[in-house]
Structures are given as structure tokens and as C-alpha cells.
Amino acid sequence: MKQFFKSFLTLSMLLSPAILADCGSCATSCETSCESSCESSCETSCNTCSTTSIFRPRSQGADTARELVGWQDWIHRFECGKYKTVALAFQYERSFNGNKIANNLFGTDTLNFVGSGVANRVNTGTAGCCNLVADYFGLPTLTNASLKLNPLIQNYIFDIEAYWGLETCGIDGLYFRMHLPLVWSQWSLFGKGNGCSQNTSSGIAAYNQPFADGYMSTQNLAASVASSVANELTYAYPNTSLQSALSGHKFGFMKEDWQFGKFSFCKLNKFGVADIDLILGYDFWNRECGHFGLYAQAVLPTGRKQHGTYIFEPMVGDRHFKLGGGLSFHYDLWECNDHKLAVWLEGNVVHLFNNTQTRSFDFALSTTVANSACNNMSRYMLLKEFNVDGTAQGAFINAINFTTRKVRINIPVEGDASLKFAYKNCGWTADLGYNVYGKSSERGCIKGSPCQYNVDGRVFGFKGTSNLYTVPSQGTQTVSTVTESAATMCAAGVADVVSPVTFTTATNNLNTASGLARAQITHKVFGFLNYSWKDCDNVPFVGFGATGEFAQKLHCVTAGLSQWSVLVKGGMAF
């Protein structure tokens, strides 16, 4: 028992400092090492307005609880010679507390879209700390609509497990273990039953009326215009629903559809292998009453990437190569006739190496180009495009196509540990246990040389609610050069009087922490009932169980995933 408590204390000390002491965000843009540094004070991370554009829960392949139950009598065996055990586990996982996922992404579970033309419009609200300017999404200026979010994640996991005891009479305790989880993951922003059928037109008034002259295009043209300019009349009309607006369709003289950050109103699915787990271990102490050992662990990145096309995009695996180690322990606390009570511990700590991913960033807080104390979702603002000489082009893009970049990401530490008590009676085994999982905040550097942020040399300025074209009382309509550098997602800014405020790079303009996942810790309780046919030469076994996992709030946000699951596991010991 003394050895057990030493093992548990050691693992706890490895997990705690790197995760709990992490400020949770904090990325500097151009450090030589291309890694983030932590903010000087964690208090700034406790801004209720702080959100991230990415949600990355634990990989479906990282689960020591699933790996430990069911077959414990047929691994770490006290005998001389080689042996093997194989198992197949099926697990269904379903998330709950969808509002916490929404709060992590948007600061709220209800997005409010309020047009610039709404009487007595106020900037404050519940949508990411503000009422979002509906105009930025191509919605009518009189829009006053809301969208309820209830993110849901479901995983169907088939985990192929194998254990080879490599003992010889000269080297007892050597073993190799492998886990290969096949995963079908299903993610929905609106929960079960909402999907594609959700009504998203409520609150969008006067959608059949074009934007005002010069606001999003040239002056609106009469029906008798020549066919050569007929498209301008079409473009002048706003989106007719939130679904159309948040799918990123062009409106006005927008040059490009959204390429990233779209809202899917249908469920999204992804299938793949969630990281192949390879373990080579050695039990230093191995007796009939227990064992203690250490192992080296390598995780191969076979999972599927998130490409950033959608704001809530399915993830299978981590896509990081992982390297680390862990410990394994069990001890028989009590035994009488056919009854036995044992304690088991399985835990590991790994480092996640660099991996290139696509991430979307908000603009920096309290800067000259985004002068706001809270500018969540500013990646969806409108940007006027200029030539390199400062001449306005008479066109604009949504900022999501500018602020989405390739990023080199690593995670310093990830830990996963399970503790359980197992009661045995003849061929029956009943488990009751606790699992803790945690990983530190992502660290990232936007790729380039050196730390180059500009997107093909294009020049932009914040449009805000300024016109794209002037509307003179008479004479020729001209392209407007007015920008609003102080505009936010909440409200328009004051027009830059002297000259347009433009930028070609985002070195000082992107909030790099907004595109990186925060530190997370989850706590899981699990139970499992198993039966083994010990009278057979090759011992079959089968069992079932359930889990409940609860994400812990860290630094004022909950970045982990709360979920429940059911599990069936069976196999054969040879």
C-alpha cells in the first residue's frame, strides 16, 4: 500500500503544475521559439468576454478508464512465459451542458443580431458581450433576431486492444500493449432534432428591400437597367435568414464567400482512427498479490484534422505525435475464499509535438485597429479592400478570410489517470473507479518566415457601417475611402477623418490567444461489471459499464467536455 500511495502522489505531482499553473491562453506572435508565453497576470484571462474560436476536447483515444476495465485479470500476470490478451470495446459517448461549450466559443448560448438601423439600438447584450451588428452578416439593417445554440457531440468508438506478455524466465514483467480506436464523431451546434430544419428567419424584417444606396454596393438600380449591371441589383439585397447569413454567402460587392468559420445548421460527421497508442512496459515488482511498473508510450497521429471550414467542426483524435510515459499498479487489499478486493491504478503523462493546423483569430483587444475592451467574434467584421497605393477598390471581404491562418501548435503536457477498486467473486468482477484527465493550453505560432502574417500583400481597413460608395445629391458616384478603425462587433466606430486607416499585416492586430484551445481538466466516475469463463483453456470475457464525465472550470471558463457514456467490452485471454 505504501508503494501505491507513492505512485498516486507521483502522478498527481506530474499532472498538476503544468495544467493548473497555466494561464490558459496567452500567445505572443513572433517569439523566436514560436511558442506562447503566459500573460503576466492570470486575472486578464478572467474577463467574462474572453472566448476562443476553437473547441478541442480530449481525444477519443485518450481514456485510461476504458483501457483498464474488463481485462485486468489477464494482463500483468504473475507467471513465467509468454501470453497474450485481445479485446474489443464499443463505447457510445454523448455530451451534456451544451451551454458551456457555447460559452467557450461565443461567451453566450444565445447570439443576438441587431441591425444598425434599429431604433434606440444598444451595444450591450448577451451575444459575446454585445449585440452583434447584423449588417456585418449581410442581414437587413432593421434586423432584431436571436439564435439559440445548444452544441452536442456524440462519439461512436470501436477500440481494438491487445496485450502481449513478453516474459521469459530471465526477464519477468516485460510487456507490449496497443490500442487502435475507430471513431465516428457527430457534432451539431443546435443539438438533436434541430439540424437543418431550424427556422432562422424570425426577427429579420424587410428582407425584400435592398440595402441603402452605396452601403454595400453602388446605388441601387431600377428594374430597367441594362443587363450588364443587373447583378448589382441582385447583390444589393440582403440575406433573408440567419442560416443564409451564417453560411457565408456573398452579398453586395463582397468579393469572396466565407472560406472558414461557417455555421452549419446540419449535423457534421467525421470517421477515422483516433490515434494509435503503443506502450512498452516493465513491471519491476510482480507478485500474485500485485504489481508495479513503468512504461514508455508513443501515440501515432492517425486522427482527422479540423480544417476550420466550420466554427464547430468534428474532431477525431489529436493529430499530434505524443511521447511520454506512465505507471501501472495493482494490489490485492483483501482475499477470502473466492472473494477478493483489489485496487488498480493506471496513468500517463505525454507531450504533444508540433502540428500544423488551421485556426481563425479575432482582432487584438484595445488596439488602434480594434479599439474595444471586448471584441469577441471580430473575425466576422467587414474589411474594405485597398490597393497598395491606398486607393479603395470598391469591394470588401469578411474578415474571417483574412484572420484564418496556418498555425504550428504544440501542447506541453497531457495527463490521464484512472483509479479503481475491483471486487471479484468467482468469474464475476465489479469495478468502481475515478478518472482525471487534463492538458495544458495550446501554444502556437502563425506560420511564416519570419512570423509573416500578411495575406498575399492585400491591404484592408475596417468598414464598420460606413458606405462603400458615396451617394452625392447629383453627379457621379465614387468609391468611398472612409474607414472606421474603432469599429467593433458591437457597434460602428467613428469615421477616420484625415485618411483611411489600413493594414497589410496582422502582426499587431490579431489576438493570437483567441485561436488557441485553453487548458482543461475533467473528472470521470465509472463502473463496470465483467464475467470471465475461467474453466476454458482460452478464457473469454465480456462486460458492460457506464461513465459520467464532468469538465472543471479553469481561469473562469470551462474548456473541457462534459459527457456520459455506455461501454461494452469483451475479449479472449490466450
C-alpha positions, -999 to 999 in steps of 0.1 A, spaced: 0 0 0 29 24 7 40 18 -29 6 26 -42 3 59 -24 38 69 -36 27 61 -72 -5 81 -70 13 111 -54 40 110 -81 14 110 -109 -6 139 -93 26 160 -90 33 154 -127 -1 165 -138 -9 194 -116 18 221 -122 17 222 -159 -21 224 -162 -33 243 -131 -5 269 -133 -12 276 -169 -28 310 -175 -49 294 -202 -42 314 -232 -16 339 -238 2 338 -271 28 362 -283 31 364 -321 67 365 -330 88 348 -304 119 332 -318 109 298 -304 74 302 -319 58 293 -286 34 312 -265 43 329 -233 19 333 -204 2 366 -195 18 385 -167 -14 380 -147 -40 354 -149 -66 379 -139 -68 392 -175 -79 357 -185 -109 361 -162 -126 386 -185 -161 372 -190 -159 384 -226 -129 361 -234 -137 334 -259 -119 312 -284 -128 302 -319 -118 265 -314 -132 237 -292 -109 207 -288 -119 182 -261 -99 152 -252 -91 128 -280 -115 98 -282 -83 76 -279 -72 91 -246 -91 71 -220 -73 50 -193 -106 41 -178 -118 22 -209 -83 7 -213 -82 -6 -177 -116 -23 -172 -127 -57 -183 -94 -75 -188 -74 -67 -157 -72 -103 -146 -55 -112 -179 -28 -86 -180 3 -81 -158 1 -118 -149 24 -134 -125 37 -164 -144 68 -175 -163 63 -175 -201 46 -156 -229 9 -149 -231 -15 -126 -249 -49 -110 -245 -71 -93 -271 -103 -72 -265 -128 -52 -284 -146 -23 -267 -176 -4 -281 -184 29 -264 -211 55 -271 -204 90 -257 -229 119 -256 -221 154 -243 -243 175 -220 -242 211 -207 -241 224 -243 -243 259 -229 -208 256 -215 -195 247 -250 -213 277 -264 -199 300 -237 -164 288 -245 -169 297 -282 -191 328 -281 -194 339 -245 -231 330 -245 -255 304 -258 -277 330 -275 -264 352 -303 -283 385 -308 -281 401 -342 -293 438 -341 -290 459 -373 -276 494 -373 -309 509 -383 -329 496 -352 -342 525 -332 -326 530 -298 -301 503 -306 -278 495 -277 -244 478 -279 -246 458 -247 -263 424 -247 -257 387 -242 -241 378 -275 -204 376 -268 -207 407 -246 -226 427 -272 -254 428 -297 -237 418 -329 -240 442 -358 -264 423 -381 -251 443 -411 -217 425 -410 -235 393 -419 -254 407 -448 -287 410 -428 -311 439 -432 -303 470 -411 -336 466 -393 -329 430 -381 -335 422 -345 -331 384 -343 -315 359 -320 -301 324 -324 -302 298 -296 -272 274 -295 -270 240 -279 -238 223 -291 -239 185 -290 -211 159 -295 -217 122 -300 -189 96 -304 -192 60 -315 -159 43 -306 -147 8 -315 -114 3 -296 -93 -27 -307 -70 -36 -278 -41 -61 -275 -17 -70 -247 14 -93 -251 32 -106 -221 68 -109 -232 82 -125 -201 109 -151 -202 122 -168 -171 151 -144 -173 132 -112 -178 99 -113 -160 75 -84 -163 82 -71 -199 50 -64 -220 37 -46 -250 2 -31 -254 -16 -15 -283 -49 4 -287 -65 13 -320 -98 32 -316 -120 36 -347 -143 66 -342 -174 81 -358 -179 115 -344 -210 136 -349 -212 174 -339 -241 197 -340 -244 234 -330 -281 231 -323 -285 197 -306 -306 168 -315 -337 175 -336 -328 210 -348 -304 203 -376 -313 216 -410 -349 223 -402 -343 251 -378 -363 283 -385 -338 311 -388 -360 339 -404 -377 352 -373 -368 388 -365 -354 396 -400 -377 424 -412 -378 440 -446 -356 414 -462 -372 422 -496 -358 457 -495 -323 464 -508 -296 480 -488 -294 518 -489 -277 534 -519 -239 529 -517 -240 510 -484 -229 475 -497 -227 483 -534 -232 511 -559 -266 529 -559 -295 506 -563 -305 504 -599 -340 505 -614 -356 474 -629 -350 488 -664 -312 488 -661 -291 472 -687 -284 435 -683 -246 443 -679 -253 457 -645 -283 436 -635 -262 416 -610 -256 448 -590 -293 450 -582 -292 414 -571 -262 419 -549 -279 449 -533 -304 427 -515 -296 413 -480 -297 378 -467 -332 365 -459 -323 342 -430 -297 336 -403 -289 303 -420 -280 321 -453 -261 348 -435 -240 325 -413 -232 302 -442 -211 329 -456 -228 337 -489 -217 369 -508 -238 400 -506 -233 435 -520 -198 438 -535 -183 412 -513 -155 396 -533 -155 362 -516 -177 338 -499 -166 328 -464 -140 301 -467 -138 294 -429 -158 298 -397 -192 289 -412 -222 279 -391 -235 245 -401 -272 241 -395 -269 204 -401 -250 178 -382 -214 172 -392 -198 138 -392 -163 125 -393 -148 90 -393 -112 79 -387 -87 62 -364 -82 84 -333 -45 79 -326 -28 45 -324 -15 40 -288 17 20 -284 31 10 -250 62 -9 -239 64 -15 -202 82 -33 -175 68 -44 -141 96 -41 -116 76 -58 -89 53 -86 -100 36 -110 -75 4 -129 -72 -9 -102 -49 0 -72 -71 24 -55 -95 41 -21 -100 57 -10 -132 66 19 -156 61 22 -193 71 43 -223 42 55 -245 41 67 -281 9 79 -298 8 79 -336 -12 109 -351 -37 90 -373 -67 112 -364 -86 136 -388 -78 174 -388 -102 202 -382 -99 224 -413 -116 255 -399 -144 254 -426 -170 254 -398 -169 270 -364 -179 237 -347 -162 210 -367 -159 173 -357 -126 161 -344 -112 126 -345 -80 122 -325 -55 149 -318 -33 148 -349 -2 153 -327 26 128 -322 27 121 -285 56 108 -265 57 102 -227 53 75 -201 32 62 -173 29 38 -144 7 8 -137 -1 -7 -103 -24 -30 -85 -26 -46 -51 -49 -72 -35 -63 -55 -4 -83 -84 8 -90 -121 -1 -111 -148 14 -120 -180 -4 -134 -169 -38 -138 -132 -28 -112 -106 -35 -109 -68 -33 -81 -51 -52 -71 -15 -61 -58 -6 -96 -40 25 -109 -32 34 -145 -18 68 -155 3 85 -181 18 119 -190 27 128 -226 40 158 -246 22 167 -278 46 177 -305 42 204 -332 14 200 -357 2 224 -383 -35 233 -381 -59 259 -395 -72 284 -369 -93 316 -370 -84 346 -348 -102 377 -335 -86 411 -338 -65 422 -309 -82 440 -280 -76 476 -273 -56 484 -304 -58 512 -329 -75 488 -354 -99 473 -329 -104 497 -301 -126 476 -279 -125 462 -244 -144 432 -256 -142 423 -293 -153 387 -295 -162 374 -329 -144 404 -345 -132 379 -371 -166 384 -388 -163 421 -393 -162 436 -428 -130 448 -443 -128 473 -472 -101 464 -497 -75 490 -509 -47 490 -535 -12 492 -522 -12 529 -530 -42 534 -507 -69 536 -535 -101 520 -524 -112 491 -547 -149 495 -541 -152 459 -527 -150 442 -493 -145 408 -477 -155 393 -444 -125 393 -421 -128 355 -415 -109 350 -447 -81 373 -435 -78 362 -399 -77 324 -406 -41 312 -408 -19 281 -407 -6 277 -372 21 255 -357 7 242 -325 20 221 -296 7 212 -262 33 209 -234 16 183 -213 -14 160 -213 -22 136 -185 -47 108 -180 -51 86 -149 -76 61 -135 -80 47 -100 -105 19 -94 -115 -7 -68 -123 -42 -82 -144 -68 -63 -142 -104 -75 -164 -134 -68 -156 -165 -89 -159 -154 -125 -176 -120 -117 -157 -87 -113 -173 -54 -104 -153 -22 -108 -159 13 -94 -134 40 -103 -124 76 -109 -106 91 -138 -89 125 -141 -78 140 -174 -61 173 -181 -40 191 -207 -23 225 -208 -32 253 -231 -22 251 -267 9 271 -277 11 283 -313 29 304 -338 14 315 -371 35 301 -398 57 323 -419 92 334 -423 99 351 -401 64 351 -385 49 366 -416 12 374 -412 2 392 -444 -22 375 -468 -9 379 -504 0 415 -498 -36 428 -498 -45 460 -479 -76 463 -458 -94 487 -434 -124 483 -412 -157 491 -430 -179 494 -399 -212 509 -411 -196 533 -435 -207 534 -471 -188 515 -498 -197 542 -523 -205 579 -519 -241 590 -526 -240 625 -540 -271 646 -545 -261 648 -581 -232 638 -602 -211 606 -604 -210 581 -576 -175 574 -563 -158 548 -542 -156 558 -505 -122 557 -488 -138 561 -453 -127 535 -427 -138 530 -391 -107 518 -372 -126 519 -339 -155 497 -351 -163 466 -331 -187 437 -333 -209 457 -311 -211 490 -329 -198 511 -356 -168 534 -350 -162 570 -358 -151 577 -393 -113 582 -397 -114 618 -409 -79 625 -422 -72 594 -442 -82 557 -442 -66 535 -416 -54 504 -433 -32 474 -426 -14 448 -446 -3 425 -418 -18 413 -386 14 412 -366 0 436 -340 -37 432 -349 -46 396 -342 -54 383 -308 -35 350 -311 -50 336 -279 -84 337 -295 -75 309 -319 -59 285 -293 -76 260 -271 -74 266 -233 -62 243 -206 -88 218 -194 -94 192 -166 -122 167 -165 -133 143 -138 -150 110 -146 -166 83 -125 -171 49 -140 -185 15 -132 -181 -18 -149 -194 -54 -145 -174 -83 -161 -176 -121 -163 -148 -145 -173 -152 -181 -182 -121 -194 -163 -128 -231 -169 -119 -227 -206 -84 -232 -219 -85 -198 -237 -105 -176 -214 -133 -155 -229 -147 -125 -210 -174 -99 -216 -188 -70 -196 -206 -37 -197 -204 -4 -178 -212 34 -178 -193 66 -172 -201 102 -162 -175 129 -170 -176 165 -157 -155 194 -170 -139 216 -144 -139 254 -148 -104 268 -151 -95 305 -152 -131 315 -154 -140 292 -184 -149 256 -190 -128 243 -219 -133 206 -214 -162 184 -224 -189 170 -200 -203 138 -213 -218 104 -203 -212 71 -220 -221 34 -220 -195 7 -227 -194 -29 -238 -161 -48 -238 -152 -84 -245 -122 -104 -255 -101 -135 -251 -71 -144 -230 -47 -169 -245 
